[in-house]
């Protein structure tokens, strides 16, 4: 959200308002400016020195500088039925909706604007050169205090409002929702007094929007969110300095404070010392020995190509790739070429991260509601940050931008959101050497080179790195990496000797006044597998021990292991446990 959109919420002196907005701008995703140039490590080694301990010196080999200037998407056109909505299409959707009766006379916000994919049968039958099916968009919006699901036909310009019936829950938050929520408490004099009473200067305040789950009918009919705050004094790592026990409930629709709960008045704010994670601020005697530069060189360039912006071809693989506001990345129509027949064989129709559930195991007042749905509530793609060349992705990587719609329907670009690259880590794909006793001097080794599609989402304190890795043997491997910073809890305890045996702190004391609360991260994937087509079944193989009956003269073995297959019925394939 642009800073001018916040001004109506500020009730403090101008200096304080600027500081709060500046923090919000740094912390949350926003629409990039029209022209931004990213630095290239190949030509700006001081920048690399400050950010990367691996590539701290330019490589010895000459490198042709590559431009990473943001691409202009204004004239993009779809080439494939699954291509995401373009800038021009999103602008058209905004125009059509703004003149619709549902939105014309009242404020509204668009929470989802995405391609309404054609039926699977149409996609499977479509071939390059065929006319595209009618382009439609699915829109989830809030207007007049209610949620609405609509379809916008870009060809006929018809807008259809669907009847969804009674339901609980609300659509995915917009970036504007998140930024607004952090500012609303500042309009409350009670909140400001509480912050000062806790010993925090208002200019050092940092707040986060926290989804509150669902814990009873009292929350029905109101789109609520919790806001918790931290101290930024003497550190950029405010996550380590929680104002424990202070929780503000905010109504996102009315932009009003509903409730302020402060049950941590006796809990000190953890110290700021040794919390700054930036490499440039660390004392040299605390830093590991600097590693020599490492780089993967491809003198002939990468072996993959990307056609029409979204069709990836590499080795024997071919698939469609697009960024997505909720899932982050969607892989579609993954096929592999048969080495004997030369024909492309279907492997997977569609794959995506469907949800990321992060429940914390602390039932106390300021923690019981922390059961995050990071994809469905915050948007995995909305929280995706631009990837850092040579650090997030190696040399010769291809970068793909995401084009999304803001809450008012204005299109914006998330630059360098996804990267595609070939990976080689010194692993072996296959090898065999004949023993000297055979008399054959044979040694065959195949290096393991894979193609990786990567995106990284920074959901507040945690950073998730999601890799879709394609191997030449036909395997698709999904890897999820977790990085970033712990979400911690403030406590009165400074060492474990102070904790009574009967006191359940719901975690581990990590340092003075800091508890790491027990929690987990569950990520689920939607996988529509089409191995050689849709007419197939899934077999689960169990290894079972089988005993030979006594007196069996056919073998001296008493037992062996047997593979038993259990076929999943076609109509229940989606219910595998």
C-alpha positions in Angstrom: 0.0 0.0 0.0 1.3 3.5 -0.8 2.0 5.7 2.2 -0.7 8.3 1.3 -3.3 5.6 1.8 -2.5 5.4 5.5 -2.7 9.1 6.4 -6.4 9.0 7.4 -5.5 6.5 10.2 -2.8 8.6 11.8 -3.6 10.5 15.0 0.0 11.3 16.1 2.6 13.9 15.3 3.9 13.7 11.7 7.3 12.4 12.8 5.8 9.3 14.6 3.5 8.7 11.6 6.4 8.7 9.2 8.3 6.2 11.3 5.4 3.8 11.6 4.7 3.9 7.9 8.3 3.4 7.1 8.4 0.3 9.2 5.2 -1.0 7.6 6.7 -0.4 4.1 9.8 -2.4 5.0 7.9 -5.2 6.7 5.2 -6.1 4.2 4.9 -6.6 0.5 3.8 -3.8 -1.7 3.4 -3.0 -5.3 6.9 -2.2 -6.8 7.6 1.1 -8.5 7.4 1.4 -12.2 11.2 1.2 -12.7 13.6 -0.5 -10.3 17.0 -1.8 -11.1 18.4 -4.7 -9.2 22.2 -4.9 -8.7 24.0 -7.7 -10.4 26.7 -9.5 -8.3 28.7 -10.1 -11.4 29.4 -6.4 -11.8 28.9 -5.0 -8.2 31.2 -6.9 -6.0 31.0 -4.5 -3.0 27.3 -5.2 -2.8 28.0 -8.9 -2.9 30.6 -8.5 -0.1 28.0 -7.0 2.2 25.4 -9.6 1.5 27.0 -12.9 0.8 29.9 -14.6 2.6 30.2 -17.2 -0.3 30.4 -14.9 -3.3 32.5 -12.3 -1.5 34.9 -11.9 -4.5 34.3 -11.8 -8.2 34.9 -15.1 -9.9 38.2 -15.5 -11.9 36.3 -16.3 -15.1 35.1 -13.4 -17.2 31.4 -13.0 -16.8 29.1 -11.1 -19.3 27.0 -8.7 -17.2 23.3 -9.6 -17.3 20.7 -7.0 -16.9 18.2 -7.6 -14.1 16.1 -4.5 -14.9 12.4 -5.0 -14.2 10.5 -6.2 -17.2 7.6 -4.2 -18.6 4.5 -6.4 -18.6 2.1 -3.8 -20.0 1.9 -5.5 -23.4 2.0 -9.2 -22.2 -0.5 -11.4 -24.0 -1.6 -15.0 -23.0 -0.3 -17.8 -25.2 -1.6 -20.8 -23.3 -5.0 -21.5 -21.7 -3.3 -21.7 -18.3 -1.3 -18.5 -18.6 -2.0 -16.1 -15.7 -4.0 -12.9 -16.0 -2.0 -10.1 -17.7 -1.8 -6.5 -16.7 -4.2 -5.5 -19.4 -6.7 -8.2 -18.4 -6.6 -7.2 -14.7 -7.2 -3.5 -15.7 -10.2 -4.6 -17.7 -11.5 -6.6 -14.8 -11.1 -3.6 -12.5 -13.1 -1.4 -15.0 -15.9 -4.0 -15.3 -16.2 -4.4 -11.6 -16.2 -0.7 -10.8 -19.2 -0.2 -12.9 -21.1 -3.3 -11.5 -24.1 -2.6 -9.2 -22.5 -4.5 -6.3 -19.5 -2.2 -6.2 -20.6 1.0 -7.8 -22.2 2.7 -4.7 -20.1 1.3 -1.9 -16.5 0.7 -0.9 -15.1 -2.7 -1.8 -11.9 -4.7 -1.8 -10.7 -7.5 -4.1 -9.1 -10.4 -2.2 -8.6 -12.8 -5.1 -8.3 -12.0 -8.8 -7.1 -15.0 -10.7 -7.6 -17.0 -13.9 -10.6 -19.2 -13.9 -9.0 -22.2 -15.5 -11.0 -24.0 -18.3 -12.2 -27.5 -17.8 -9.5 -30.1 -17.7 -10.7 -31.9 -20.9 -10.4 -28.6 -22.9 -6.8 -28.1 -21.6 -5.8 -31.7 -22.4 -7.2 -31.4 -26.0 -5.7 -28.0 -26.6 -2.6 -27.7 -28.9 -0.3 -24.9 -29.6 -1.7 -22.9 -32.5 -5.3 -23.6 -31.5 -7.4 -20.6 -30.5 -7.5 -20.0 -26.7 -10.6 -20.9 -24.8 -12.6 -17.8 -23.5 -10.5 -16.0 -20.8 -12.4 -15.7 -17.5 -11.4 -14.6 -14.1 -12.5 -15.7 -10.6 -12.9 -12.8 -8.2 -13.4 -13.0 -4.4 -14.4 -9.6 -3.0 -15.7 -7.9 0.1 -18.5 -5.3 -0.3 -21.4 -4.1 1.8 -20.1 -6.2 4.8 -20.2 -9.5 2.9 -18.0 -11.8 0.8 -18.8 -12.4 -2.8 -17.6 -14.8 -5.4 -17.8 -13.6 -9.0 -16.8 -14.7 -12.5 -15.7 -12.1 -15.0 -15.9 -13.1 -18.7 -13.2 -11.0 -20.5 -14.6 -11.8 -23.9 -18.3 -11.0 -23.3 -17.6 -8.5 -20.4 -20.3 -10.3 -18.4 -20.0 -10.4 -14.6 -21.7 -13.3 -12.8 -22.3 -13.2 -9.1 -22.4 -16.7 -7.6 -24.6 -17.7 -4.7 -22.3 -19.4 -2.2 -24.8 -19.9 0.7 -24.1 -19.5 4.4 -20.6 -20.2 5.4 -18.0 -19.4 8.0 -14.7 -17.8 7.4 -13.4 -15.0 5.3 -11.3 -14.6 2.1 -7.6 -14.3 2.1 -6.3 -11.0 3.5 -5.1 -8.4 1.2 -1.8 -6.7 1.7 -3.8 -3.5 2.5 -5.6 -5.4 5.2 -2.3 -6.4 6.8 -0.8 -2.9 6.7 -3.9 -1.2 7.9 -4.3 -3.6 10.9 -0.9 -2.6 12.2 -1.8 1.1 12.2 -5.3 0.9 13.7 -4.2 0.5 17.4 -2.3 3.8 17.2 -5.6 5.6 17.2 -6.4 4.2 20.7 -5.3 6.4 23.6 -5.5 3.3 25.9 -3.2 1.4 23.6 -0.7 4.2 23.5 -0.7 4.5 27.3 -0.2 0.7 27.6 2.8 0.9 25.3 4.4 3.7 27.3 3.6 1.9 30.6 5.5 -1.1 29.3 8.6 1.0 28.9 8.5 1.2 25.1 8.9 4.5 23.1 6.2 4.8 20.5 8.8 5.6 17.9 10.4 2.1 18.6 7.1 0.3 18.1 6.7 -2.5 15.5 3.4 -4.4 15.2 2.3 -7.5 13.2 -1.2 -8.7 12.1 -1.9 -12.2 13.4 -4.8 -14.3 12.1 -7.0 -15.4 15.0 -8.4 -18.7 13.8 -11.9 -19.6 14.9 -12.8 -20.2 18.6 -16.5 -19.8 18.9 -19.7 -18.1 17.7 -18.8 -14.9 19.4 -16.4 -14.2 16.5 -19.0 -14.8 13.8 -20.2 -12.0 11.7 -17.0 -9.9 12.2 -13.8 -10.0 10.3 -11.4 -9.8 13.1 -7.6 -9.9 13.5 -5.2 -9.8 16.4 -2.3 -7.3 16.5 0.8 -7.9 18.7 3.7 -5.6 19.0 7.5 -5.5 19.6 10.3 -3.1 20.4 12.7 -2.2 17.7 15.0 -0.3 20.1 18.7 -1.2 19.4 18.0 -4.0 16.9 16.3 -4.7 13.5 15.4 -8.1 14.9 12.3 -7.0 16.7 10.9 -10.5 16.7 13.3 -11.2 19.7 11.8 -8.3 21.7 8.0 -9.1 22.1 5.8 -6.9 24.3 4.5 -10.1 25.9 0.9 -10.5 26.8 -0.4 -7.4 24.9 -2.9 -8.3 22.3 -5.2 -6.0 20.4 -8.3 -7.3 18.6 -9.1 -5.2 15.5 -12.1 -5.2 13.2 -10.8 -5.2 9.6 -14.0 -3.9 8.1 -14.6 -1.0 10.5 -10.9 -0.4 11.2 -11.7 -0.1 14.9 -10.1 -1.5 18.0 -12.5 -4.1 19.5 -10.5 -5.2 22.6 -7.1 -4.6 24.3 -5.8 -7.3 26.5 -2.6 -6.9 28.5 -1.7 -9.8 30.7 2.0 -9.5 30.6 2.6 -6.3 32.7 5.2 -8.1 34.9 7.1 -9.7 32.0 10.2 -7.7 30.9 11.0 -7.1 27.2 14.0 -9.3 26.3 17.3 -7.6 25.7 18.4 -6.4 22.3 22.1 -7.5 22.6 23.3 -10.1 20.0 19.9 -10.3 18.2 20.9 -8.5 15.0 21.1 -11.1 12.3 22.8 -8.9 9.6 26.2 -10.2 8.6 27.6 -6.7 8.4 26.8 -6.0 12.1 28.5 -9.2 13.5 31.8 -8.9 15.3 34.6 -10.4 13.3 35.8 -12.7 16.1 32.3 -14.2 16.2 32.1 -15.0 12.5 33.2 -18.3 11.0 36.2 -18.3 8.6 35.2 -16.9 5.3 34.7 -19.5 2.6 36.4 -19.3 -0.8 34.0 -18.4 -3.6 32.0 -21.2 -5.2 30.3 -20.9 -8.5 28.6 -23.2 -11.0 29.7 -22.3 -14.5 27.9 -23.2 -17.7 30.2 -22.1 -20.6 27.5 -23.0 -23.2 24.7 -21.5 -21.1 21.8 -23.3 -19.5 20.2 -26.4 -21.1 16.6 -25.3 -20.5 14.4 -22.9 -22.5 11.3 -21.1 -21.6 8.9 -20.5 -24.5 6.0 -18.0 -24.5 7.0 -16.8 -20.9 5.6 -19.9 -19.1 6.4 -23.2 -21.0 9.5 -24.8 -19.6 11.5 -27.3 -21.6 14.5 -29.2 -20.2 16.1 -32.5 -21.0 13.1 -34.8 -21.4 10.7 -32.6 -19.4 8.1 -30.1 -20.5 5.7 -28.3 -18.2 3.7 -25.1 -17.7 4.8 -22.7 -14.9 3.1 -19.7 -13.4 3.2 -17.7 -10.2 0.1 -17.6 -8.0 -1.0 -15.2 -5.3 -2.1 -18.0 -2.9 -0.1 -21.1 -3.8 3.1 -19.2 -4.8 3.8 -21.5 -7.8 1.6 -23.7 -9.9 3.1 -26.5 -12.1 0.7 -27.8 -14.8 0.8 -30.3 -17.7 4.1 -31.9 -16.7 5.1 -34.4 -19.3 8.2 -36.5 -20.0 9.5 -37.6 -23.4 9.7 -41.4 -23.8 13.3 -42.2 -24.9 12.2 -45.1 -27.1 9.1 -43.6 -28.9 10.0 -39.9 -28.6 6.5 -39.2 -27.5 5.6 -36.9 -24.6 3.9 -38.9 -21.8 1.7 -37.3 -19.2 2.9 -37.4 -15.6 1.1 -34.7 -13.6 -1.8 -32.4 -14.7 -1.4 -29.9 -11.8 0.6 -29.5 -8.6 0.7 -26.7 -6.0 1.1 -26.0 -2.3 -2.5 -26.0 -1.1 -1.9 -24.9 2.6 0.7 -24.4 5.2 -0.6 -24.9 8.8 1.4 -23.6 11.7 -0.2 -24.4 15.1 1.5 -23.2 18.3 1.0 -25.4 21.4 0.4 -22.7 24.0 -3.2 -22.3 25.3 -2.5 -19.0 27.2 -4.4 -15.8 26.4 -1.8 -14.3 24.0 -1.0 -17.5 22.2 -4.0 -19.9 22.0 -5.2 -18.4 18.6 -1.9 -18.8 16.8 -2.9 -21.5 14.4 -1.8 -19.9 11.2 -2.9 -20.9 7.7 -0.1 -19.2 5.9 -1.4 -19.8 2.4 -5.1 -19.4 2.9 -4.9 -16.4 5.2 -1.8 -14.5 4.1 -1.2 -15.7 0.6 2.0 -17.7 -0.1 2.5 -15.7 -3.3 1.6 -12.4 -1.8 4.4 -12.9 0.7 6.9 -14.0 -1.8 9.9 -11.7 -1.9 12.1 -10.9 -4.9 14.8 -13.5 -5.2 18.4 -12.4 -4.7 20.7 -13.2 -7.7 23.6 -15.5 -6.9 22.3 -16.0 -3.3 18.8 -17.3 -3.7 19.5 -18.6 -7.3 22.7 -19.4 -9.1 24.2 -17.9 -12.2 22.3 -18.6 -15.4 19.0 -18.7 -13.5 15.9 -17.5 -15.3 13.6 -15.1 -13.2 9.8 -15.0 -13.6 7.7 -12.1 -12.3 4.3 -12.4 -10.7 1.5 -10.1 -11.8 -1.2 -9.6 -9.1 -4.1 -7.3 -8.3 -4.2 -4.9 -5.4 -7.3 -4.5 -3.2 -8.7 -1.8 -5.5 -8.0 -4.0 -8.6 -4.9 -2.1 -9.8 -2.3 -4.6 -11.3 1.2 -4.6 -9.9 4.3 -6.7 -10.5 6.2 -8.8 -8.0 9.6 -8.9 -9.6 11.9 -12.0 -9.6 9.4 -14.0 -7.7 10.3 -17.4 -9.2 13.6 -18.6 -10.6 14.4 -21.6 -12.8 17.9 -23.1 -12.8 19.9 -26.3 -13.3 21.4 -27.7 -10.1 24.5 -29.8 -9.6 25.8 -30.5 -6.1 28.4 -33.1 -6.9 25.8 -35.9 -6.5 25.7 -39.1 -8.6 22.6 -40.0 -10.6 23.8 -43.5 -11.5 27.1 -45.4 -11.6 28.5 -48.9 -12.0 32.0 -50.3 -12.1 32.9 -53.9 -12.8 35.0 -55.8 -10.2 38.5 -56.7 -11.4 37.5 -60.4 -11.0 35.3 -60.1 -14.1 38.3 -59.1 -16.2 36.3 -56.1 -17.6 37.7 -52.6 -17.2 34.4 -50.7 -17.1 33.4 -47.7 -15.0 30.3 -45.7 -15.9 29.1 -42.7 -14.0 26.3 -40.2 -14.6 26.4 -36.9 -12.7 23.1 -35.8 -11.2 21.9 -32.6 -12.8 18.3 -31.5 -12.0 16.1 -28.6 -13.0 14.8 -26.6 -10.0 11.8 -24.2 -9.9 12.2 -22.1 -6.7 10.2 -19.5 -4.8 10.7 -18.0 -1.3 7.9 -16.6 0.8 8.7 -14.4 3.9 5.6 -14.8 6.1 6.6 -12.4 8.9 9.4 -14.1 10.8 9.6 -17.3 8.8 11.0 -17.8 5.3 9.9 -20.8 3.3 11.9 -22.0 0.3 9.8 -24.2 -2.0 11.6 -26.2 -4.7 10.1 -28.3 -7.4 12.9 -30.4 -8.7 12.8 -32.4 -11.9 15.1 -35.3 -12.5 16.1 -36.9 -15.8 14.8 -40.3 -14.5 11.2 -39.0 -14.4 11.1 -38.2 -10.7 9.5 -35.0 -9.4 10.8 -34.1 -6.0 9.2 -31.3 -3.9 11.5 -29.8 -1.2 10.4 -27.3 1.4 13.1 -25.4 3.4 12.4 -23.4 6.5 14.6 -20.4 7.5 14.2 -17.0 9.1 13.6 -16.3 12.8 11.7 -18.0 15.6 8.5 -16.5 16.9 9.3 -16.3 20.6 7.5 -15.6 23.8 8.6 -13.2 26.6 8.9 -14.6 30.1 10.0 -13.5 33.6 12.5 -16.4 33.8 16.2 -15.8 33.0 17.5 -19.3 33.6 16.1 -22.8 33.9 16.8 -23.0 37.6 14.0 -20.5 38.1 11.3 -22.6 36.5 9.3 -24.6 39.0 8.8 -28.3 38.1 5.1 -27.9 37.9 5.2 -24.8 35.7 4.4 -25.6 32.0 6.1 -23.0 29.9 4.9 -24.6 26.7 8.3 -24.5 25.2 12.0 -24.2 25.9 13.9 -21.3 27.6 16.2 -20.2 24.8 17.9 -17.3 26.6 17.1 -14.7 29.2 13.4 -13.9 29.2 12.9 -15.7 25.9 10.9 -18.9 25.3 10.7 -20.9 22.0 7.1 -22.1 22.0 6.4 -25.7 20.8 4.9 -25.7 17.3 5.0 -27.4 14.0 4.7 -26.6 10.3 2.4 -28.8 8.2 2.5 -28.2 4.4 0.0 -29.9 2.1 0.1 -30.2 -1.6 -2.6 -30.6 -4.3 -1.3 -33.2 -6.8 -3.4 -34.2 -9.8 -1.4 -37.0 -11.1 -2.0 -38.1 -14.7 0.5 -40.8 -15.2 -0.1 -41.9 -18.8 -3.5 -40.2 -18.6 -6.3 -39.9 -16.1 -7.5 -43.5 -16.3 -5.2 -45.0 -13.6 -5.2 -46.0 -10.0 -2.9 -45.6 -7.0 -1.3 -48.6 -5.4 0.1 -48.6 -1.9 2.7 -51.3 -1.3 3.2 -52.8 2.2 6.1 -55.0 3.1 4.9 -57.9 5.3 6.7 -60.8 7.0 5.6 -64.3 5.9 6.5 -67.3 7.9 7.2 -70.7 6.3 5.4 -73.5 7.8 7.4 -76.0 9.7 8.3 -79.1 7.7 8.4 -77.1 4.4 11.0 -79.1 2.5 11.1 -76.7 -0.4 13.4 -74.2 1.4 15.5 -74.0 4.5 14.3 -70.4 5.1 11.9 -69.8 8.0 10.5 -66.5 6.8 10.8 -63.9 4.1 9.4 -60.4 3.3 6.5 -60.1 0.8 5.3 -57.0 -1.0 1.5 -56.7 -0.8 -0.3 -54.1 -3.0 -3.4 -52.3 -2.0 -5.2 -50.7 -4.9 -7.1 -47.5 -4.2 -10.4 -47.3 -6.0 -10.6 -44.7 -8.7 -13.5 -42.7 -7.1 -11.6 -42.5 -3.8 -8.2 -41.6 -5.1 -8.4 -38.3 -3.4 -8.9 -39.9 0.0 -5.6 -41.5 0.5 -4.3 -41.6 4.0 
